[in-house]
Amino acid sequence: MQMQMLSSSKVGMPITPKPWLKHLLSALKRLVLSDRKLPDKKSLYIRLGCRGDWPNVKPPGWDPSTADDSATSPDTL
């Protein structure tokens, strides 16, 4: 099932940015600049299936139902 969204121009509303959007983008930029490896770590987390081990991404094959929290995480990205 594919959902379609109407653009604001189709419903007669002007396209204006939300007032909080500038602050959101600024905060996101600061977050990424504070940890240059963050996008790579998040990409790895998603590729491994969002297994619930964020932010300490465990190696491939890690099973949250059988693994303990003492396992080391690969922070070598």
Backbone as CSV, one residue per row, in Angstrom:
resi,resn,N_x,N_y,N_z,CA_x,CA_y,CA_z,C_x,C_y,C_z
1,MET,0.849,-1.177,0.000,0.000,0.000,0.000,0.895,1.241,0.000
2,GLN,0.673,2.097,-0.934,1.475,3.308,-1.024,0.622,4.501,-0.635
3,MET,1.157,5.317,0.273,0.435,6.507,0.710,0.997,7.709,-0.033
4,GLN,0.115,8.601,-0.418,0.544,9.810,-1.096,0.217,11.005,-0.219
5,MET,1.141,11.943,-0.192,0.928,13.164,0.573,0.674,14.304,-0.403
6,LEU,-0.267,15.153,-0.063,-0.522,16.330,-0.870,0.462,17.422,-0.512
7,SER,1.010,18.064,-1.507,1.871,19.199,-1.208,0.987,20.347,-0.746
8,SER,1.553,21.252,0.003,0.762,22.349,0.540,0.211,23.240,-0.568
9,SER,0.855,23.255,-1.741,0.348,24.076,-2.833,-0.953,23.502,-3.401
10,LYS,-1.145,22.184,-3.275,-2.364,21.564,-3.793,-3.562,21.813,-2.883
11,VAL,-3.322,22.117,-1.631,-4.432,22.365,-0.719,-4.604,23.852,-0.438
12,GLY,-3.916,24.695,-1.193,-4.107,26.131,-1.092,-3.386,26.809,0.057
13,MET,-2.357,26.187,0.599,-1.594,26.781,1.699,-0.224,27.196,1.179
14,PRO,0.277,28.329,1.626,1.624,28.721,1.191,2.680,27.804,1.808
15,ILE,3.762,27.594,1.093,4.855,26.763,1.597,5.791,27.651,2.403
16,THR,5.793,27.483,3.693,6.682,28.232,4.574,7.344,27.265,5.538
17,PRO,8.602,27.483,5.838,9.272,26.589,6.796,8.697,26.772,8.198
18,LYS,8.673,25.696,8.920,8.212,25.747,10.315,9.226,26.530,11.126
19,PRO,8.791,27.282,12.142,9.732,28.099,12.924,10.782,27.260,13.656
20,TRP,10.451,26.033,14.011,11.382,25.188,14.758,12.364,24.469,13.844
21,LEU,12.119,24.489,12.528,12.970,23.749,11.603,14.412,24.245,11.616
22,LYS,14.599,25.561,11.694,15.955,26.120,11.729,16.707,25.635,12.964
23,HIS,16.035,25.598,14.106,16.670,25.139,15.345,16.970,23.636,15.296
24,LEU,16.067,22.885,14.699,16.274,21.441,14.574,17.491,21.141,13.714
25,LEU,17.585,21.799,12.568,18.725,21.567,11.681,20.038,22.017,12.314
26,SER,19.999,23.112,13.056,21.194,23.588,13.749,21.654,22.583,14.803
27,ALA,20.709,22.033,15.559,21.044,21.038,16.586,21.586,19.761,15.948
28,LEU,20.995,19.353,14.837,21.468,18.156,14.143,22.886,18.358,13.618
29,LYS,23.165,19.538,13.089,24.512,19.847,12.600,25.524,19.800,13.737
30,ARG,25.177,20.378,14.896,26.085,20.343,16.053,26.333,18.916,16.515
31,LEU,25.289,18.087,16.493,25.429,16.696,16.910,26.391,15.942,16.002
32,VAL,26.229,16.092,14.707,27.096,15.394,13.751,28.524,15.914,13.839
33,LEU,28.689,17.220,13.998,30.041,17.776,14.083,30.735,17.398,15.395
34,SER,29.965,17.131,16.442,30.573,16.755,17.720,31.138,15.335,17.691
35,ASP,30.606,14.476,16.825,31.097,13.104,16.684,31.107,12.760,15.203
36,ARG,32.240,12.931,14.568,32.351,12.713,13.120,32.043,11.275,12.712
37,LYS,32.135,10.335,13.640,31.865,8.934,13.319,30.389,8.571,13.490
38,LEU,29.584,9.492,13.997,28.178,9.205,14.267,27.404,8.718,13.039
39,PRO,27.503,9.379,11.879,26.761,8.866,10.717,27.166,7.447,10.331
40,ASP,28.458,7.127,10.419,28.907,5.770,10.093,28.383,4.759,11.108
41,LYS,28.410,5.125,12.389,27.910,4.209,13.416,26.412,3.978,13.250
42,LYS,25.665,5.042,12.958,24.225,4.902,12.778,23.915,4.061,11.543
43,SER,24.688,4.244,10.473,24.509,3.445,9.270,24.759,1.966,9.556
44,LEU,25.821,1.661,10.295,26.117,0.276,10.669,24.986,-0.298,11.509
45,TYR,24.495,0.476,12.461,23.397,0.028,13.322,22.173,-0.350,12.481
46,ILE,21.847,0.467,11.500,20.689,0.198,10.652,20.938,-1.016,9.770
47,ARG,22.144,-1.124,9.176,22.457,-2.274,8.323,22.423,-3.582,9.098
48,LEU,22.767,-3.551,10.391,22.752,-4.769,11.208,21.357,-5.094,11.723
49,GLY,20.379,-4.231,11.460,19.005,-4.573,11.778,18.418,-3.893,12.997
50,CYS,18.989,-2.805,13.483,18.428,-2.061,14.626,18.084,-3.019,15.772
51,ARG,19.084,-3.725,16.276,18.874,-4.803,17.240,18.733,-4.333,18.675
52,GLY,18.773,-3.047,18.924,18.608,-2.548,20.286,19.910,-2.335,21.017
53,ASP,21.036,-2.371,20.327,22.324,-2.211,20.988,22.900,-0.800,20.818
54,TRP,22.118,0.142,20.330,22.588,1.528,20.156,22.795,2.162,21.511
55,PRO,23.826,2.919,21.790,24.852,3.384,20.881,26.085,2.493,20.851
56,ASN,26.104,1.423,21.616,27.262,0.513,21.635,26.986,-0.653,20.697
57,VAL,27.199,-0.426,19.405,26.866,-1.406,18.378,27.747,-2.636,18.541
58,LYS,27.105,-3.786,18.658,27.802,-5.061,18.824,28.148,-5.649,17.462
59,PRO,29.079,-6.606,17.423,29.495,-7.219,16.155,28.350,-7.988,15.496
60,PRO,28.471,-8.242,14.171,27.456,-9.052,13.485,27.294,-10.399,14.179
61,GLY,26.082,-10.877,14.241,25.811,-12.141,14.909,25.425,-11.995,16.363
62,TRP,25.538,-10.796,16.908,25.163,-10.559,18.299,23.668,-10.759,18.456
63,ASP,23.274,-11.473,19.486,21.859,-11.754,19.739,21.468,-11.143,21.082
64,PRO,20.581,-10.162,21.093,20.230,-9.505,22.351,19.549,-10.428,23.352
65,SER,18.967,-11.528,22.889,18.281,-12.425,23.815,19.241,-13.372,24.529
66,THR,20.453,-13.569,23.991,21.391,-14.500,24.618,22.682,-13.841,25.083
67,ALA,22.967,-12.633,24.594,24.239,-11.983,24.918,24.138,-11.198,26.222
68,ASP,25.281,-11.070,26.904,25.320,-10.236,28.097,25.829,-8.851,27.716
69,ASP,25.697,-7.901,28.613,26.099,-6.526,28.333,27.591,-6.292,28.500
70,SER,28.351,-7.301,28.876,29.777,-7.116,29.090,30.582,-7.228,27.793
71,ALA,29.930,-7.566,26.702,30.638,-7.690,25.414,31.126,-6.316,24.985
72,THR,32.281,-6.315,24.379,32.858,-5.037,23.927,32.233,-4.659,22.601
73,SER,32.173,-3.375,22.339,31.604,-2.901,21.089,32.717,-2.450,20.159
74,PRO,32.515,-2.620,18.869,33.539,-2.177,17.901,33.410,-0.694,17.638
75,ASP,34.243,0.099,18.245,34.243,1.557,18.007,35.362,1.922,17.068
76,THR,35.597,1.078,16.084,36.727,1.304,15.177,36.317,1.934,13.865
77,LEU,35.095,2.433,13.770,34.651,3.057,12.520,35.359,4.351,12.295
